[in-house]
Amino acid sequence: MSLTGTSFFVVLIAATTLCVAGTMLLWSRLRGPHTLRWLLRLLMIGLCQLTAISVVATWINNDYGLYASWDDLLGRNTGAVAMPGPPADRAKFTNTDTGLLDTYFRGKHSTLSGQVIVWTPPQYGQPRYRHTRFPVVLLLHGVPGSPASWLEHGGMPQDFQQLMTAGTSHPFILAMPVVDPGGIDTDCTDQPNRKVATWMSRDVPELIGHKFRTLTGPKGWSVMGFSTGGFCAARLPLAYPKVFGAGAALDPDPLTGDKGVITDPAVRRRTSPTYMVTHNPVPVSLFLATSAEDRLSPPRYIEQFAKAAAGTRVRAQTLVLPSGGHNYNTWTRLYPAAFNFLSRHTDAPKG
């Protein structure tokens, strides 16, 4: 039974209800020595508390996407033993029961392996668009998390389909790669023996470009992410402007770098978006948004970045919501503004 599945959550609620009802029913009916009766009552109280806490903990985990699986929760996801996948030219996309395409492959340039989930818009399969090439958005999840976080908690692709129907976004191919292949987070930077930036900027685009009809060049490719993925969405266009022409960072981790991820202060500073925007400004477009109440992504980091970008070739647009925490409720509220921005700064489907 999946840790994040609805059935597990329902079972926990049912167990809690049964424990409470059983305790109320049996409280005065217990028989035996006085000490035994009180021990049994304490046991019943403990079971009620344990099941109730489990319900709340599961609800929090599902809302924040803290742990994606039982292996993740129990610490059995160790990056050192990540299973190698086939190279991109031999990778096979399989259809899921939700109409998505899923694969696991090994990047030629980074030598990292990981999952990629792809969704194509309805137009992609229609006869009139059979020669049309489509723009791509890489959707980058937070850490901890997985590509499936966008589906299980982020409302994708349904929320995006509503935006297309409303005419606020043109059709995109949505590609959801793992941002920490093997379970090791580098904030989408290349580190010794862990070239995650290369995975994102070369291996994943080459896979998608080889398997799907995509536009070429930075006007056809963009990135969007939340939390750690938001940091990556701000950083990757600055680092690889010939690949990604635009990015949308939703509640990004502090744009000056995370000392818990990159311990070397010089490397952390040099690879952070706030440093990069002033020392290597490139003609890319970035949308950065957060909430005034988000303690993990306070507005001052976005404001600092926007001030640094002023007068450069980087076109930065910011948005601060008056309320909302560091969670999916806030991120989904930002979808309309983010996808509208990406649509205005990328090319529409061509063919």
N, C-alpha and C positions, 0 to 999 in steps of 0.2 A: 504494500500500500504506500503510495507516494506521500512523502512528508508534506508537500505543498498541495496535495489533492483535496478536493471538496469532501470526498468520502471519509478521509481520515479526520477532518475537522468535525464532520457530522457525528462520527463514532465517539469522539471525545465529548461532544455536547451530550450525547445520549448517555454515556458513562457517568458524567457528572450528575445528570438528572436522576439516574438510577441510584447513585450513591446517596444523594440527598434524601430521596424518597425512602430508601431502605433504612437510613439512619433514623428518620422520623418514625417509621413504622416499628422498628425493632428496639428503639431506645428504652422503653419501659417494659419490654417483654423478655429481656435477657434473663437467663437463669444461671445459677451457679454461685460460687463464693463471691463475696463483695469485691475482693481484689480483681478477680477474673472479669466481673461485669464492667468494672471501670477500665480495665485494659482493653476490653472489646470496644467500649465506647470511644476511648482514645483512638483506637485503630480506625473506627468508622469516621471520626472527625478528620483524621489524617488522610483517609482516602478521599473524602469530600474536598479537602484543601488541595490535594495532589491533582485530582482531575480538573478542578476549577482553574488552578494555576496553569495546567497544561493547555486548557482552552485559550486562556489569555496569551500564553507564550506562543501558541501556534498562530493565533490571530495576528500578533505583532510580527512574527516571522513572515507570514504571508503578505502582510501589508508592506513591510520594508525589504523583503527579499533577502534576509540575512543569510539563510542557509537554503540551498537549492535542492538538497537531497539528504538521505540518511548518511551517506558516506561523508558529505560535507559537514554535517552536524557532528559526526563521531570522529572527525579528523582523519578519515581514511583517504582523503584526496591529497596525496603527496606528489608535488610536481616532478620529483626525480624519477618517478616510474610512469610518467605519462605514456600512453600507448602511441607508438608511431603510426601515422596514417599513410595512405598511398599518395604519390605525387599528384599534383593538380590535374595533369592530363589523364590520369586514370581514376580520379575521384568520381564517384557516382552519387547523384542526388536521388534520394528516395522520397516518394510522396507520403506525407503524414495524413492521418485521418482528419486533419483540419484544413487540408488543401495547401499546406506549406511544403517546401522542399528542404531536405536536411542532408548534410554530408559531414564527413570527417576526413581531413586531408593533411598532408605534410607539405609545408612551404619549401620551395626550392632554395630561396634566398636566405630565409631565417633558420631553416632546418627545424622549425617548431611545428607541432601538430595541434589541431584543435577543430572544434565544431563550428559550422557556419549554417545558419538557417536563412532561407531566401523566400520572399513572397513577391510574386509578380502581379501587377494590377490587372483587372479584367480585360483591359484593352490589349494586353500583351498576346493573348491567345485568340483574339478575334481576327477573322480573315482580312479585314480592311487594314489591319496593322501588321500584317505578316512580314513586311519589309522595314518596319519602323524600329528605330533604336531608342532606348529609353534612358533617362538619367537615373543615377543610383544614389541612394542615401545609405551609408553605413550607420546602423543603430548600435551604439556602444553602451553596454550595461554597466552597472556599478560593481564594486568589489566589497563584500562578497556578492556573488550573483552569477548569472549565466545568460547565454542568449535567450533561453526560454523565459527569463524574467520579463522580457517585453511582451510575451504572449500571456503568461499566467497572471501578471500584475499590472502590466503597462497598457493593456487594452488594445494591443496591436494584433492583426492589422485593421480591426473593425473601426477604431477611432480615426485612423487615417482614411479609410474608405468614406467615412462621413464628411471629411474635409474635402475630398475629391468631388463628392456628390454636390456639396455646397459651392464648389467652384473656387475655394480659397487656396487650393494647391493643385498643381498639375500632377499627372501620374508619375510616380517614382517606382523603381524596383527597390524594395527594402531588403537589405542584407544585414544579418545579425551575426557577426563573428564573436568568438570568445576574446575578451580583452586581456586575459591573463592565462595564456596557454600553459597547461601543466600546473595551474594553480598558483603561479608566481607573478605577482603584480610588479610592474616597473613604471607605472604611470605612462605607458605607451612610449617609452624611451628604449633605445638600444643600450644594453648593459653587457659586460663581458659574459659570453656564453648564454645570453638571453636577449635576442634581438626582436623585441616585441614591436618596435616602431617599423622595422622592416617587414614583419608579418602583416601589419596593418596597411602599410603604404605600397607594398609590392606583391606579396603573396596573395592576399585576399582579393585585391583588384584584378590581378591576373587570372585568378580562378573564376571570378564573376564575369570578367570580360570574355573569357574563353567559352564559358558555358551558356551565356545569355547575350541577347542583342542589346548592347549598351552603347551609349554615347562615349566618345573618346575625349580626352583632354579635361582640364580642371573645370570647365563650364558644365560638364556632364556628371561630375562627382562631388559629393559633399558628405559631411559627417554630422551626426547628432547624438548626444549622449547625456546621461544624468549622473550626478555624483562623480565618481572616478571617471566614468565614461564622458562626463561633461568636461572634465579637465582635458581628456584626450581630444575631444571635439574642438577645443580651443587650440590645442597644441599642434595637432597633425597638419592643419592647413598652413600654419606658420612654418613648420618644418619641411613640408612637402607641397609647396604651392603649385608645382607642375602636375600634381595628382589630384588634390582637393582644392576647389576654388572657394568653398564656403563651409562654415561650420556653425552649429547651434549648440551651445553649452547650457544645459539646464541644471541649476543648483550645482555648479561645478565645485570640486574640491578646491581649496585655496590655490589661486593661480600663481602663487610664488613657490609652489612645490610642497611636497609632503615629506617631512623628515623621517616619518615612519616607513616610507617606501625607499627613498634614496637618502642614505645616511651621510654621504659626502656632501658638505655644504656647497662646495664650489660646483660640483656636478649638478646638484639640485637647483642651484640658482641659474646655471647656464642653460638648463633644459626646461626651465619654467616659462610659460607663456608671457608673463609680465616682463621678463628679461628679453625674451626673443622679439617681442613687438617693438622694442626700442633699438635693439642691436642688429636686427636683420629684418626690417619691415618689408613685407611683400604685398603685392596687390591681391589680397584675399578679403572676403567678407565674413564677419563673425557676429553672431547674435548671442548675447550673454544675458541670462536671466536668473533671478533667485527671488526669495521672499524676505521681507523685512524681519520675519520671525525665525528665519533659518539660522540656527547657531553654528551649523556645520559648514554653511556656505554664506557667510555674512556679506551684505552688499558692499562693504568697503573694498573687498578684493576685486569685485567687478568694476567699481568706480575707479580704483587705482589703475586697473588695466585700461579702461576707457580714456583716462587722462594721459596715460603713456602712449596710447595709439593716436591721440589727436595730433594732426599735422603729418602723420605718416601715410603710407599708401594702404594701410589696413583700414577698411571701412567697418567700424564697430557700432553696433546698435545694442542698447541695454534696456532691460525691463526689470523692475522690482515690484513684485506683488505685495500688497499691504499685509497679507496674512498667509499662513501656510507653513508646514514643517518640511523636513527633509524626507519626503515620502512621495509615493506614486500619486496621491491626490493632487499634490502641487505640480508634479511633472506633467500629468495629463492636462491640467488647466493651461499649461504653456504650449501644448501642441499647436493650436491654431496660429499663434503668433510665430512659432518656430518654423512650421512648414510653409507658412506664407512668406517668411523671409527667405527660406531656401529656394522657393519657387521663383522669387524675384531675382535671385542671384545665380541661378543655374538655367540651362537651356531646357525648353520643353521637348517632349518627344519629337524626333525627326525621322522622316522616311519618305 
